[in-house]
Amino acid sequence: MKEAEVRKFHRSLGIIVVGFMAAQTLTGLALSVGSLGGYTGWLTKLARVLHYDWEPLGSLYRLILALGIFAQGVSGIIIYYRIKARVSSEQ
């Protein structure tokens, strides 16, 4: 894959994954704040369902999210090393 293709993949996947990462982060934050304050209302119950329950779709969602994050990391590393190789060959 050419660097431009890797960058396009990385950027496109990032736009998709960021919304799901925000959902996981916000539900985890709501659970943490709720448990610190002893709150067990509807918001905590909803966050619990979205964050770690909702089987079997929840497990599939978390698996896809994990694979997306992993692909983001790998493509970011590829971009980094291609930039590093290009800069060192220019010097």
LINKA-V249451 format. One line per field, one symbol per residue. psi: psi as a letter, one per 40 degrees, with the letter a starting at -180 (. if undefined). burial: b if it has 9 or more other C-alpha atoms within 8 Angstrom, else e. A space follows every 50 residues. Layout:
psi: ???
burial: ???
//
This chain:
psi: hiddddddddddddddddddddddddddddddddddeehfaddddddddd deafiedddddddddddddddddddddddddddddddddd.
burial: eeeeebbebbeebbeebeebbeebeebbebbeebbeeeebeeebbebbbb bebbeeebbeeeeebeebbeebeebbebbeebeeeeeeeee
//
